[in-house]
C-alpha cells in the first residue's frame, strides 16, 4: 500500500477527497495533517476514523520540524495540499492568516517535500486566481493570473511558488484550479450551506449587491475525481482546470434554494456589495477532459437537490458547526449590512 499525505483534510473538500480515495482505491493509505482551525472539523471524517488505512495528525504545514518528523516516520509517496485559509470575506477583514498559511505554509511544505524526495505534489488552487470575466469567455490554463482579493492573491502566490520549484529544482509539482464547489460537509459560511441553514431557520439570506454575479458550480465529488486523476497521471509542472459547466447568478441560485426548501423569496436581503467582488467566473475544463479522461458527472440540478437533502438529514452536524465563534463572525460580517437593508 502507498501512503498519501493530505493536508487540510478536515476541511470541506479535503474530507470529501479522503473519503473518496479510501473508497475508490483499496490500496491507498492516507495521513491527514490538519491544523484544526475554525473550518477544520474532524467530525467530517467520523466514517473513516477507525480505518487502519487512515491516520490523523494535528499539525501546521508551516511547521518545518513537524513536517520533517512526519515524513521520516511514514513513507509518504505523494502530497495533496488542501491546507489553506479559504474565505474571501475573511481575507478582506484580515489578510495576515492567508499570507502565513497559503503562502508561507506552502513554501515550507514544498521544501519539506523536496527534502523527503516526494514523488508527486498536487497544489489545490482556485479559479479566483484568474480574476474576473466579462459576459462571455472562460478561464483556460493559459489565462493570465489577475487576483482581486487577498485570498485569491495568496493562492496565486502559492501556485507560483510551486511553479518556481518545478522550474528551479525539477520538483514534481502539479496545480489544479477549480470553480465553486458544493456538496456535503461544507462549512456554513459559504453561500449554499449558509443560505440553506438560514432558510431552514426562517432567517434572512444576505445577497451581495444586485445578486447578478455569476459562478460556475461543480459538485465536490467531481472535483475529487479530478484531483485524483491529476495525482495519478497529470504531467508535473502543468495546470489543470476543473469546472462543472453550470453557470448561475447568485440571485438565481438563491431563488432555486428557496424553491427546494419551500421558503418565500421575502427572505432575500440585498446587502452592500463586497469590495472587489468579481463579476463572473467560468472554467474551460477541456484540457482535463482530453488529457485525463475526466468530465463532470453530477448534473447541477440533481447535485443541488441532493445537497439540500443532505443538510436536511444532518441538522445536528450544522448545529455543532454553528458555534459561538462562527456566530460572532457572522454578526460582524453581515449584522450591520442586514440592519441597513
MODA-V590896 format. One record per residue. N is the residue number from 1. PSI is psi as a letter, one per 20 degrees, with the letter a starting at -180 (none if undefined). Layout:
N/PSI
N/PSI
//
This chain:
1/q
2/q
3/p
4/p
5/p
6/o
7/q
8/k
9/i
10/i
11/a
12/f
13/g
14/g
15/h
16/h
17/g
18/g
19/g
20/g
21/g
22/h
23/h
24/h
25/n
26/i
27/i
28/q
29/q
30/p
31/p
32/o
33/o
34/p
35/i
36/l
37/a
38/h
39/i
40/o
41/o
42/h
43/h
44/i
45/k
46/h
47/i
48/j
49/h
50/j
51/q
52/j
53/j
54/p
55/p
56/p
57/p
58/p
59/r
60/p
61/i
62/j
63/n
64/g
65/h
66/h
67/g
68/g
69/g
70/g
71/h
72/h
73/h
74/p
75/m
76/p
77/h
78/q
79/p
80/o
81/n
82/i
83/o
84/q
85/p
86/j
87/p
88/g
89/g
90/h
91/h
92/h
93/g
94/o
95/i
96/g
97/h
98/h
99/g
100/g
101/g
102/h
103/f
104/g
105/h
106/g
107/g
108/g
109/g
110/g
111/g
112/h
113/g
114/g
115/h
116/i
117/k
118/p
119/h
120/p
121/o
122/o
123/o
124/o
125/b
126/q
127/i
128/i
129/h
130/i
131/c
132/q
133/q
134/a
135/i
136/r
137/r
138/q
139/p
140/r
141/i
142/i
143/p
144/q
145/p
146/m
147/q
148/j
149/q
150/h
151/g
152/h
153/h
154/h
155/h
156/g
157/g
158/g
159/g
160/h
161/h
162/g
163/g
164/h
165/h
166/g
167/h
168/g
169/i
170/k
171/p
172/l
173/q
174/q
175/p
176/q
177/p
178/q
179/a
180/p
181/q
182/r
183/a
184/q
185/k
186/p
187/p
188/k
189/i
190/q
191/g
192/g
193/h
194/g
195/h
196/g
197/h
198/g
199/h
200/h
201/j
202/k
203/q
204/q
205/o
206/o
207/p
208/p
209/c
210/i
211/j
212/j
213/p
214/p
215/q
216/p
217/p
218/p
219/q
220/h
221/h
222/h
223/g
224/g
225/h
226/g
227/g
228/h
229/g
230/g
231/h
232/g
233/j
234/q
235/p
236/p
237/i
238/r
239/q
240/p
241/q
242/p
243/r
244/i
245/l
246/m
247/q
248/q
249/q
250/h
251/h
252/g
253/g
254/g
255/h
256/g
257/g
258/h
259/g
260/h
261/j
262/l
263/q
264/q
265/i
266/i
267/i
268/p
269/o
270/p
271/q
272/q
273/q
274/p
275/p
276/k
277/o
278/p
279/g
280/p
281/q
282/p
283/p
284/o
285/k
286/h
287/g
288/h
289/g
290/g
291/h
292/j
293/l
294/q
295/q
296/p
297/h
298/o
299/q
300/g
301/g
302/g
303/g
304/g
305/g
306/h
307/g
308/g
309/h
310/g
311/h
312/h
313/i
314/l
315/h
316/h
317/g
318/g
319/h
320/h
321/g
322/m
323/a
324/h
325/g
326/g
327/h
328/g
329/g
330/g
331/h
332/h
333/g
334/i
335/g
336/h
337/h
338/h
339/h
340/h
341/none
//
